[in-house]
Amino acid sequence: MRAAEGSLWVRVRDRVAASDPGLLRLAAASRTAGSLALTLAVLAVLGSPVTHLVGGAIASMVASFAIREKQRSQQAVTLALGLPVALASVSLAALLNTRVVAGDVFFVVLIFCAVYSRRFGDRGNALGLIGFQIYFMSLFVGATAATLPGLYAVLAVAFGCSALVRFVIVYETPAGILQRLREAFRVRLAQLVSAQIELLDAGPDEADKALETVREGTARLHETAMMIQGRLEEGTADEAVARLVQRRIAGAEIAAERLGLLLLNARSAERTNTLTLHLPGAPVPSGGELPVRDRARDMLRRDLGALRILVLRPVGEGGTAMSHLRNRLLGYRDEENLPPASAPVQDVFRGIGEAARAVMGLRVALDGPQDESDDSPATTRSREELDAESAAIEGAEEGEREEQEAPTGLRRPTTRAAVQVSVGSALAIVGGEFLSSQRWYWAVLTCWIVFINTSSTGEIVVKGYRRLLGTVLGVVAGILLAGLVGPHTWTALGIVLLFVFAMFYTAPLSYTLMSFFVTAALGLLYTLLHRYSWEVLVLRVEETALGAACGIIAAALVLPVRTDRRTNELLVTVLRRLSEVTGAAVEQLSGGPGDDLLDRARDLDRALGDLRSATQPLTHPITPLRTRRDTAQYLVALLETCAYHARSLAATAELLPTHPSIAADPRLRRACARITHNISVISAHLTDEHCEDAMETGPSIASMLEDAAPGSSRYGRVTDRVLRHLQRLDEAVLGLARPLEVPVPEPGR
């Protein structure tokens, strides 16, 4: 019974770790809800009135979610600076309460300053957010000069409780967060292997669904790898250790992604295009079952299951049995240990061996040296390779990075956004006054929110739509809850607390859900303030719609950034990063000097993530432009394919000094020249519509190398895998030309 309970707890823990990497959402929700609960408890003990309870609840939430720095010392400084900002904001709101014009003008100025302050990083963003939200809180509770002393005390209590929860109760350190992210990566890697097993067994009717599960698992593993990358600097004291962990995480991610591609290849009569793994809705090429004998299928299923066990098994458990599994899987890296099967199926076994090696390297990097007493010769050789790589990584020096020129003046995103929000807020104030002279500030709040983390008119339209939808649903819930709760103050506050937790837990997942919980909680707060009515909640919807409309109008007419322009700018950035990674990797594979390739690859991944977010308005289900949606999805999938091959080239290049089967080959420079030239041509056409540069086409990469040295084999000094990545990258870059309307000459006969 106890063992069963332990197994159930492990499964639950792994599921939570996979759904919330690093438990970041759980920590944020717990921190905010805990701060709110503690603030309410202290204010209740002090005998504060209901208005102070509501004001304290809002202030404690702001003090909790506004702070985004990663280092605890920086968080403490920002929180300490936030209190005087909050006191100044509530004071000005109270003093300007009776001066309508002056108050409105100051509110617009405050909004401009709050948005403009984002240019100063996380601290500037936090202080601007605190200033705006506390001013809004003052309007919500009706602050006046007479109530200022009480509100000062409320703010002091709220900020003090927020500090206590952040630094004592919900205690987090950068190292602890990084450790939980590592655990999430391990669990998500195991989930991806499980999805690959399902793809192996899927019949014709189930194959597409199984492939979609593999796609989702691959994307979630990549997301976790990127989150770890963002936490390495703060979470590790030793730069060499950070580089080693980065290398092992990247290696495991690439090995797992490659294993999925090899499985797809084994299912199809012809070699599968890498795009199949990245394009949503793309079917399994053959649509049939794996064309192998039952024995080979059973062995693949067994060994994929063994790989999953290796990923999940805690260090120190398993003994000889685990060593046997590890030795068998690593043995597939030797040609003589491959089982009899077709060439594509043998490639899958090789992929399992490479994935097992990546898992072993990940364990050594994260958990230290392992027991080597039962190692086979293949395992010993893999350990020696990993040790040599680790030594090379520890001795590497970080290269200088090229700094991009930052935009200035109105071209600066923070300046442009500040002007847009100010204009939109002014419109919202005027329109909101016509709807309600008492609650016009709801329109201003919505206008403010739709501009947060958005960069184009299309993104603002989508965010405004989601907020309006969540608000309408929240109003319905608020009506039902207000009728049930009635005058029961603490019951209402308890439900508000629950909704606050849900709001921050779901915020990164669904903006509509977050808006729903916000509106439902506000309905309960209105009940406590005895301001609840059907008319108030309907007004809330009207003000929300007005605020979203004002934000969209301001974004469209004031210094507009069209979605097409924004996506083109980001696309050019992605292409530049792709060219840098590919060129640096091939230069190193050609015998050139070393470079910080994985950092360059992660820069590419970050740029691609920005592009993916910017194309959401084009790929949103409600968009009527189906052709544009399909084109945007196709382009992003092609770029994800390019990023995968660039990451693989970078990882292979970093193995060059230590891997016995990889040697420098100067002929690769010629192969890469065509790829980088074509990337430059595409970028030029995106930035200059009159560009007449032409793409280059020609023979395959492998034939180019063979022609450079007649009679030589491509399996000489350059591995087949490097050639395969270059060939796929060349094809994908050419594939980008058609949807972007870049002319491609017909290949010569």
ZATIVO-446473 format. One line per 5 residues: number of its first residue (from 1); their letters; for each residue x negated, y, z negated of C-alpha. Coordinates in steps of 0.25 Angstrom, whole numbers, plus 5000, padded with zeros to 4 digits. Layout:
ZATIVO-446473
NUM) a) X:Y:Z ~ ...
This chain:
ZATIVO-446473
1) mraae) 5000:5000:5000 ~ 4989:5010:4996 ~ 4982:5007:5009 ~ 4994:5009:5017 ~ 4996:5022:5010
6) gslwv) 4982:5026:5013 ~ 4983:5023:5028 ~ 4996:5031:5029 ~ 4989:5043:5022 ~ 4978:5042:5032
11) rvrdr) 4987:5042:5044 ~ 4995:5054:5038 ~ 4982:5061:5036 ~ 4977:5058:5050 ~ 4990:5062:5056
16) vaasd) 4990:5076:5048 ~ 4975:5078:5052 ~ 4977:5075:5066 ~ 4990:5084:5067 ~ 4983:5096:5059
21) pgllr) 4968:5096:5062 ~ 4961:5100:5050 ~ 4974:5102:5043 ~ 4973:5117:5047 ~ 4988:5118:5049
26) laaas) 4991:5111:5036 ~ 4981:5120:5028 ~ 4986:5133:5034 ~ 5001:5129:5031 ~ 4997:5125:5017
31) rtags) 4989:5137:5014 ~ 5000:5146:5019 ~ 5011:5139:5012 ~ 5003:5137:4999 ~ 5000:5152:4999
36) laltl) 5014:5156:5001 ~ 5019:5146:4990 ~ 5009:5151:4980 ~ 5012:5166:4983 ~ 5027:5163:4981
41) avlav) 5024:5156:4968 ~ 5015:5167:4962 ~ 5025:5178:4966 ~ 5037:5170:4960 ~ 5029:5169:4947
46) lgspv) 5027:5184:4948 ~ 5042:5186:4950 ~ 5041:5192:4963 ~ 5054:5196:4971 ~ 5058:5188:4984
51) thlvg) 5052:5199:4993 ~ 5039:5197:4986 ~ 5040:5182:4988 ~ 5043:5184:5003 ~ 5032:5194:5005
56) gaias) 5022:5185:4997 ~ 5025:5173:5006 ~ 5022:5181:5018 ~ 5010:5187:5013 ~ 5004:5174:5008
61) mvasf) 5007:5168:5022 ~ 5000:5179:5029 ~ 4988:5178:5019 ~ 4987:5163:5022 ~ 4988:5162:5037
66) airek) 4981:5175:5041 ~ 4967:5170:5036 ~ 4961:5162:5047 ~ 4946:5162:5044 ~ 4939:5148:5043
71) qrsqq) 4929:5152:5031 ~ 4935:5153:5018 ~ 4927:5165:5014 ~ 4932:5173:5026 ~ 4946:5169:5023
76) avtla) 4944:5175:5009 ~ 4939:5188:5014 ~ 4951:5189:5024 ~ 4961:5186:5014 ~ 4955:5196:5004
81) lglpv) 4955:5207:5015 ~ 4970:5203:5019 ~ 4975:5207:5005 ~ 4972:5222:5007 ~ 4977:5221:5021
86) alasv) 4990:5215:5016 ~ 4991:5226:5005 ~ 4989:5237:5015 ~ 4999:5231:5025 ~ 5010:5230:5015
91) slaal) 5008:5244:5009 ~ 5009:5250:5023 ~ 5021:5242:5026 ~ 5028:5247:5013 ~ 5024:5261:5015
96) lntrv) 5029:5262:5030 ~ 5041:5254:5027 ~ 5050:5267:5027 ~ 5042:5273:5039 ~ 5048:5266:5051
101) vagdv) 5040:5272:5062 ~ 5027:5273:5054 ~ 5029:5259:5049 ~ 5031:5253:5063 ~ 5019:5261:5069
106) ffvvl) 5010:5255:5058 ~ 5015:5241:5060 ~ 5011:5242:5075 ~ 4997:5247:5071 ~ 4996:5236:5061
111) ifcav) 5000:5226:5071 ~ 4989:5231:5081 ~ 4978:5231:5070 ~ 4982:5217:5066 ~ 4981:5211:5080
116) ysrrf) 4969:5219:5083 ~ 4962:5214:5070 ~ 4962:5200:5077 ~ 4949:5204:5084 ~ 4942:5204:5071
121) gdrgn) 4943:5189:5069 ~ 4951:5180:5059 ~ 4950:5191:5048 ~ 4955:5202:5057 ~ 4966:5193:5062
126) algli) 4970:5189:5047 ~ 4970:5204:5042 ~ 4978:5209:5053 ~ 4988:5197:5051 ~ 4989:5200:5036
131) gfqiy) 4991:5215:5039 ~ 5003:5212:5049 ~ 5010:5201:5041 ~ 5010:5209:5028 ~ 5016:5221:5035
136) fmslf) 5026:5212:5040 ~ 5029:5206:5027 ~ 5030:5220:5021 ~ 5041:5222:5031 ~ 5048:5209:5028
141) vgata) 5049:5211:5013 ~ 5052:5226:5015 ~ 5040:5232:5008 ~ 5041:5246:5002 ~ 5031:5254:4994
146) atlpg) 5039:5251:4981 ~ 5036:5236:4984 ~ 5021:5237:4987 ~ 5016:5233:4973 ~ 5024:5220:4973
151) lyavl) 5019:5217:4987 ~ 5005:5220:4984 ~ 5006:5209:4973 ~ 5013:5200:4983 ~ 5002:5201:4993
156) avafg) 4991:5199:4982 ~ 4998:5186:4978 ~ 5000:5181:4992 ~ 4985:5184:4996 ~ 4980:5178:4983
161) csalv) 4989:5165:4984 ~ 4984:5164:4999 ~ 4970:5165:4994 ~ 4972:5154:4983 ~ 4979:5144:4993
166) rfviv) 4968:5146:5004 ~ 4956:5145:4995 ~ 4960:5136:4984 ~ 4973:5128:4987 ~ 4972:5125:5002
171) yetpa) 4957:5125:5001 ~ 4950:5123:5015 ~ 4936:5124:5020 ~ 4930:5125:5034 ~ 4923:5111:5031
176) gilqr) 4936:5105:5026 ~ 4944:5110:5038 ~ 4933:5104:5048 ~ 4933:5091:5040 ~ 4949:5090:5042
181) lreaf) 4947:5094:5057 ~ 4937:5083:5059 ~ 4947:5073:5053 ~ 4958:5078:5062 ~ 4948:5076:5074
186) rvrla) 4946:5062:5069 ~ 4961:5059:5068 ~ 4964:5065:5081 ~ 4953:5058:5088 ~ 4959:5045:5083
191) qlvsa) 4973:5049:5088 ~ 4968:5052:5102 ~ 4962:5038:5102 ~ 4975:5032:5098 ~ 4982:5040:5109
196) qiell) 4971:5034:5119 ~ 4975:5020:5114 ~ 4990:5023:5117 ~ 4985:5028:5131 ~ 4978:5015:5133
201) dagpd) 4991:5007:5130 ~ 5001:5016:5136 ~ 5009:5010:5147 ~ 5014:5018:5160 ~ 5025:5024:5153
206) eadka) 5017:5028:5141 ~ 5004:5032:5147 ~ 5008:5047:5149 ~ 5013:5049:5135 ~ 5000:5042:5130
211) letvr) 4991:5051:5138 ~ 4999:5063:5132 ~ 4995:5058:5118 ~ 4981:5057:5122 ~ 4981:5071:5128
216) egtar) 4987:5076:5115 ~ 4977:5068:5107 ~ 4965:5074:5115 ~ 4970:5088:5114 ~ 4972:5087:5099
221) lheta) 4958:5081:5097 ~ 4952:5092:5105 ~ 4960:5102:5097 ~ 4954:5096:5084 ~ 4940:5097:5090
226) mmiqg) 4942:5111:5093 ~ 4946:5114:5079 ~ 4934:5107:5073 ~ 4925:5116:5082 ~ 4932:5128:5076
231) rleeg) 4929:5124:5062 ~ 4915:5118:5064 ~ 4907:5131:5061 ~ 4914:5134:5048 ~ 4916:5119:5043
236) tadea) 4901:5115:5044 ~ 4890:5121:5038 ~ 4879:5115:5047 ~ 4880:5119:5062 ~ 4873:5106:5066
241) varlv) 4884:5098:5059 ~ 4895:5107:5066 ~ 4888:5105:5080 ~ 4888:5090:5077 ~ 4902:5089:5073
246) qrria) 4906:5097:5085 ~ 4898:5088:5094 ~ 4905:5075:5088 ~ 4919:5081:5089 ~ 4917:5085:5103
251) gaeia) 4911:5071:5106 ~ 4923:5064:5100 ~ 4933:5073:5107 ~ 4926:5071:5121 ~ 4925:5056:5119
256) aerlg) 4940:5054:5115 ~ 4944:5063:5127 ~ 4936:5055:5136 ~ 4941:5042:5131 ~ 4955:5046:5134
261) lllln) 4951:5049:5148 ~ 4944:5036:5150 ~ 4957:5029:5145 ~ 4965:5037:5156 ~ 4955:5033:5166
266) arsae) 4957:5018:5162 ~ 4972:5020:5164 ~ 4971:5025:5178 ~ 4966:5019:5192 ~ 4958:5032:5194
271) rtntl) 4949:5040:5185 ~ 4958:5049:5177 ~ 4957:5064:5179 ~ 4953:5071:5165 ~ 4965:5080:5167
276) tlhlp) 4974:5069:5164 ~ 4970:5070:5149 ~ 4972:5085:5149 ~ 4984:5088:5157 ~ 4998:5087:5150
281) gapvp) 5007:5078:5157 ~ 4997:5072:5166 ~ 5000:5057:5167 ~ 4991:5045:5165 ~ 4985:5043:5179
286) sggel) 4989:5029:5182 ~ 5001:5029:5173 ~ 4998:5014:5170 ~ 4992:5005:5159 ~ 4977:5004:5158
291) pvrdr) 4973:4994:5169 ~ 4964:4985:5161 ~ 4965:4971:5155 ~ 4972:4969:5142 ~ 4959:4965:5135
296) ardml) 4952:4979:5140 ~ 4964:4986:5135 ~ 4964:4979:5122 ~ 4950:4982:5120 ~ 4952:4997:5123
301) rrdlg) 4963:4998:5113 ~ 4955:4991:5103 ~ 4943:5000:5105 ~ 4951:5013:5105 ~ 4958:5008:5092
306) alril) 4944:5006:5086 ~ 4939:5020:5091 ~ 4952:5025:5083 ~ 4948:5018:5071 ~ 4933:5023:5072
311) vlrpv) 4939:5037:5073 ~ 4948:5036:5061 ~ 4940:5027:5051 ~ 4934:5035:5040 ~ 4919:5034:5038
316) geggt) 4915:5022:5030 ~ 4927:5014:5032 ~ 4927:5001:5041 ~ 4913:4996:5039 ~ 4909:4985:5049
321) amshl) 4922:4984:5056 ~ 4921:4999:5060 ~ 4907:4998:5064 ~ 4911:4986:5073 ~ 4921:4995:5080
326) rnrll) 4912:5007:5081 ~ 4901:4998:5087 ~ 4910:4991:5097 ~ 4915:5005:5102 ~ 4902:5011:5103
331) gyrde) 4897:4999:5111 ~ 4906:5003:5123 ~ 4896:5014:5125 ~ 4887:5002:5131 ~ 4891:4997:5144
336) enlpp) 4888:4982:5140 ~ 4899:4983:5129 ~ 4910:4988:5138 ~ 4921:4977:5140 ~ 4925:4972:5154
341) asapv) 4935:4982:5160 ~ 4936:4992:5171 ~ 4927:5004:5172 ~ 4938:5014:5167 ~ 4941:5005:5155
346) qdvfr) 4926:5003:5152 ~ 4925:5018:5152 ~ 4936:5018:5141 ~ 4927:5009:5132 ~ 4915:5018:5135
351) gigea) 4924:5030:5130 ~ 4928:5022:5118 ~ 4913:5020:5115 ~ 4910:5035:5117 ~ 4922:5039:5108
356) aravm) 4917:5029:5097 ~ 4903:5036:5098 ~ 4909:5050:5097 ~ 4917:5045:5085 ~ 4905:5040:5078
361) glrva) 4897:5053:5081 ~ 4909:5060:5075 ~ 4909:5052:5062 ~ 4894:5054:5060 ~ 4895:5069:5062
366) ldgpq) 4907:5070:5053 ~ 4904:5060:5042 ~ 4889:5058:5043 ~ 4881:5045:5046 ~ 4889:5032:5047
371) desdd) 4885:5017:5043 ~ 4876:5012:5054 ~ 4874:4998:5049 ~ 4883:4991:5059 ~ 4880:4999:5071
376) spatt) 4878:4992:5084 ~ 4868:4996:5094 ~ 4878:5004:5102 ~ 4882:5011:5089 ~ 4868:5014:5085
381) rsree) 4865:5020:5099 ~ 4877:5029:5097 ~ 4873:5034:5083 ~ 4859:5037:5089 ~ 4865:5045:5100
386) ldaes) 4874:5052:5090 ~ 4862:5055:5081 ~ 4854:5061:5093 ~ 4866:5070:5096 ~ 4867:5074:5082
391) aaieg) 4852:5078:5082 ~ 4853:5086:5095 ~ 4866:5093:5090 ~ 4859:5097:5077 ~ 4847:5102:5084
396) aeege) 4855:5110:5094 ~ 4856:5125:5093 ~ 4868:5133:5097 ~ 4866:5141:5110 ~ 4870:5155:5112
401) reeqe) 4884:5157:5117 ~ 4888:5167:5127 ~ 4897:5178:5121 ~ 4909:5183:5129 ~ 4912:5198:5130
406) aptgl) 4924:5201:5122 ~ 4935:5210:5128 ~ 4936:5224:5122 ~ 4947:5234:5121 ~ 4961:5230:5126
411) rrptt) 4955:5218:5132 ~ 4952:5213:5118 ~ 4963:5203:5115 ~ 4965:5208:5101 ~ 4967:5222:5105
416) raavq) 4976:5219:5117 ~ 4985:5210:5107 ~ 4985:5221:5097 ~ 4990:5231:5107 ~ 5001:5221:5112
421) vsvgs) 5006:5217:5098 ~ 5007:5232:5094 ~ 5015:5235:5106 ~ 5024:5223:5105 ~ 5026:5226:5090
426) alaiv) 5030:5240:5093 ~ 5040:5235:5102 ~ 5045:5224:5092 ~ 5046:5235:5081 ~ 5055:5244:5090
431) ggefl) 5063:5232:5095 ~ 5064:5226:5081 ~ 5069:5239:5075 ~ 5081:5238:5085 ~ 5084:5224:5080
436) ssqrw) 5082:5227:5065 ~ 5076:5239:5058 ~ 5073:5229:5046 ~ 5066:5217:5053 ~ 5060:5222:5065
441) ywavl) 5047:5217:5061 ~ 5050:5203:5065 ~ 5049:5207:5079 ~ 5035:5213:5076 ~ 5031:5200:5069
446) tcwiv) 5035:5192:5081 ~ 5027:5201:5091 ~ 5015:5200:5082 ~ 5015:5185:5081 ~ 5017:5182:5096
451) fints) 5004:5189:5099 ~ 4996:5181:5089 ~ 4987:5171:5096 ~ 4992:5175:5110 ~ 4984:5181:5121
456) stgei) 4994:5182:5133 ~ 5008:5186:5136 ~ 5012:5171:5139 ~ 5007:5167:5125 ~ 5015:5178:5118
461) vvkgy) 5028:5174:5126 ~ 5026:5159:5122 ~ 5023:5163:5107 ~ 5035:5173:5107 ~ 5044:5162:5112
466) rrllg) 5040:5152:5102 ~ 5041:5162:5091 ~ 5055:5165:5095 ~ 5059:5150:5096 ~ 5053:5147:5082
471) tvlgv) 5061:5160:5076 ~ 5074:5155:5082 ~ 5073:5141:5076 ~ 5068:5147:5063 ~ 5080:5156:5062
476) vagil) 5089:5144:5063 ~ 5081:5137:5052 ~ 5081:5150:5044 ~ 5096:5151:5044 ~ 5098:5137:5040
481) laglv) 5087:5138:5029 ~ 5093:5151:5024 ~ 5106:5145:5022 ~ 5101:5133:5014 ~ 5091:5140:5005
486) gphtw) 5100:5152:5002 ~ 5095:5160:4990 ~ 5085:5149:4985 ~ 5072:5157:4985 ~ 5062:5146:4982
491) talgi) 5069:5136:4991 ~ 5067:5146:5002 ~ 5053:5149:4999 ~ 5050:5134:4998 ~ 5055:5133:5012
496) vllfv) 5048:5145:5017 ~ 5035:5139:5011 ~ 5038:5126:5019 ~ 5040:5134:5032 ~ 5027:5142:5030
501) famfy) 5020:5129:5029 ~ 5027:5124:5041 ~ 5024:5137:5049 ~ 5009:5137:5047 ~ 5008:5122:5049
506) tapls) 5015:5122:5062 ~ 5010:5136:5067 ~ 4998:5130:5076 ~ 5008:5120:5082 ~ 5020:5127:5085
511) ytlms) 5023:5142:5085 ~ 5038:5140:5086 ~ 5038:5131:5074 ~ 5030:5141:5066 ~ 5040:5152:5070
516) ffvta) 5051:5143:5066 ~ 5046:5141:5052 ~ 5042:5156:5051 ~ 5057:5160:5054 ~ 5063:5150:5045
521) algll) 5054:5154:5034 ~ 5058:5169:5036 ~ 5073:5166:5036 ~ 5071:5160:5022 ~ 5063:5172:5018
526) ytllh) 5074:5181:5023 ~ 5083:5173:5014 ~ 5075:5176:5002 ~ 5075:5191:5005 ~ 5090:5190:5006
531) ryswe) 5089:5195:5021 ~ 5093:5183:5027 ~ 5105:5183:5037 ~ 5108:5177:5051 ~ 5105:5191:5057
536) vlvlr) 5091:5192:5051 ~ 5087:5178:5057 ~ 5093:5182:5071 ~ 5086:5195:5070 ~ 5073:5187:5067
541) veeta) 5075:5180:5080 ~ 5078:5193:5088 ~ 5066:5200:5082 ~ 5057:5188:5085 ~ 5062:5189:5100
546) lgaac) 5059:5204:5100 ~ 5045:5202:5094 ~ 5042:5191:5104 ~ 5047:5200:5116 ~ 5039:5212:5111
551) giiaa) 5027:5204:5110 ~ 5029:5198:5124 ~ 5032:5212:5130 ~ 5019:5218:5124 ~ 5011:5206:5129
556) alvlp) 5016:5208:5143 ~ 5015:5223:5144 ~ 5004:5227:5135 ~ 4990:5223:5139 ~ 4996:5210:5144
561) vrtdr) 4988:5197:5145 ~ 4996:5188:5155 ~ 4995:5173:5152 ~ 4989:5171:5166 ~ 4978:5181:5163
566) rtnel) 4975:5175:5149 ~ 4974:5161:5154 ~ 4965:5165:5166 ~ 4956:5172:5156 ~ 4955:5160:5147
571) lvtvl) 4954:5151:5159 ~ 4942:5158:5163 ~ 4936:5157:5149 ~ 4939:5142:5149 ~ 4932:5140:5163
576) rrlse) 4920:5149:5158 ~ 4918:5140:5146 ~ 4920:5127:5155 ~ 4909:5132:5164 ~ 4900:5135:5152
581) vtgaa) 4902:5121:5145 ~ 4900:5114:5158 ~ 4888:5121:5163 ~ 4881:5120:5150 ~ 4884:5105:5148
586) veqls) 4879:5102:5162 ~ 4867:5111:5161 ~ 4863:5103:5148 ~ 4866:5090:5156 ~ 4857:5095:5167
591) ggpgd) 4846:5096:5157 ~ 4848:5111:5153 ~ 4847:5116:5139 ~ 4857:5113:5129 ~ 4869:5121:5125
596) dlldr) 4880:5122:5114 ~ 4889:5114:5123 ~ 4900:5109:5114 ~ 4902:5124:5109 ~ 4904:5128:5123
601) ardld) 4914:5116:5125 ~ 4922:5121:5113 ~ 4922:5135:5119 ~ 4928:5129:5131 ~ 4938:5121:5123
606) ralgd) 4942:5134:5115 ~ 4944:5142:5128 ~ 4952:5131:5134 ~ 4961:5131:5121 ~ 4963:5146:5123
611) lrsat) 4967:5144:5138 ~ 4977:5132:5133 ~ 4984:5142:5123 ~ 4985:5153:5134 ~ 4992:5144:5144
616) qplth) 5003:5140:5134 ~ 5012:5150:5140 ~ 5010:5144:5153 ~ 5012:5130:5149 ~ 5023:5132:5139
621) pitpl) 5035:5123:5141 ~ 5045:5135:5143 ~ 5036:5142:5154 ~ 5044:5142:5167 ~ 5032:5142:5176
626) rtrrd) 5030:5127:5177 ~ 5019:5128:5187 ~ 5010:5137:5179 ~ 5012:5128:5167 ~ 5007:5116:5175
631) taqyl) 4996:5124:5180 ~ 4992:5129:5166 ~ 4992:5115:5160 ~ 4984:5109:5172 ~ 4973:5120:5171
636) valle) 4972:5118:5156 ~ 4971:5103:5158 ~ 4960:5105:5168 ~ 4953:5114:5159 ~ 4954:5104:5148
641) tcayh) 4948:5093:5157 ~ 4937:5102:5160 ~ 4934:5105:5145 ~ 4934:5090:5142 ~ 4923:5088:5153
646) arsla) 4915:5100:5149 ~ 4916:5095:5134 ~ 4911:5082:5139 ~ 4900:5087:5147 ~ 4896:5096:5135
651) atael) 4896:5084:5125 ~ 4888:5076:5135 ~ 4878:5087:5137 ~ 4875:5088:5122 ~ 4872:5073:5122
656) lpthp) 4861:5075:5133 ~ 4849:5075:5123 ~ 4853:5063:5116 ~ 4862:5053:5125 ~ 4853:5043:5132
661) siaad) 4863:5042:5144 ~ 4864:5057:5147 ~ 4852:5064:5154 ~ 4851:5078:5160 ~ 4854:5078:5175
666) prlrr) 4851:5092:5182 ~ 4860:5088:5194 ~ 4872:5091:5185 ~ 4870:5106:5186 ~ 4874:5105:5201
671) acari) 4886:5097:5197 ~ 4890:5108:5187 ~ 4888:5119:5196 ~ 4900:5116:5204 ~ 4909:5115:5191
676) thnis) 4904:5128:5185 ~ 4905:5135:5199 ~ 4920:5131:5200 ~ 4923:5135:5186 ~ 4917:5149:5189
681) visah) 4925:5150:5202 ~ 4938:5147:5195 ~ 4935:5157:5184 ~ 4932:5167:5195 ~ 4945:5165:5202
686) ltdeh) 4952:5167:5189 ~ 4946:5180:5186 ~ 4946:5186:5200 ~ 4957:5183:5210 ~ 4949:5187:5221
691) cedam) 4938:5177:5219 ~ 4934:5169:5231 ~ 4924:5159:5224 ~ 4926:5145:5228 ~ 4926:5132:5221
696) etgps) 4916:5121:5224 ~ 4920:5107:5227 ~ 4911:5095:5232 ~ 4907:5081:5228 ~ 4909:5075:5215
701) iasml) 4899:5079:5203 ~ 4893:5064:5204 ~ 4891:5065:5219 ~ 4884:5079:5217 ~ 4874:5073:5207
706) edaap) 4872:5060:5216 ~ 4869:5069:5228 ~ 4859:5077:5220 ~ 4851:5065:5218 ~ 4853:5055:5229
711) gssry) 4853:5040:5225 ~ 4854:5044:5210 ~ 4865:5038:5202 ~ 4874:5047:5194 ~ 4873:5038:5182
716) grvtd) 4858:5042:5181 ~ 4855:5054:5172 ~ 4869:5059:5171 ~ 4880:5051:5165 ~ 4893:5048:5172
721) rvlrh) 4901:5055:5161 ~ 4894:5068:5164 ~ 4897:5067:5179 ~ 4912:5063:5176 ~ 4914:5075:5167
726) lqrld) 4907:5084:5178 ~ 4916:5078:5189 ~ 4929:5080:5181 ~ 4925:5094:5177 ~ 4922:5097:5192
731) eavlg) 4936:5092:5196 ~ 4943:5099:5185 ~ 4937:5112:5188 ~ 4941:5110:5203 ~ 4955:5107:5198
736) larpl) 4956:5120:5191 ~ 4955:5127:5204 ~ 4968:5123:5210 ~ 4978:5128:5199 ~ 4969:5141:5198
741) evpvp) 4970:5143:5213 ~ 4955:5143:5215 ~ 4952:5138:5229 ~ 4944:5125:5230 ~ 4938:5122:5244
746) epgr) 4941:5109:5250 ~ 4930:5099:5248 ~ 4921:5096:5260 ~ 4921:5083:5267
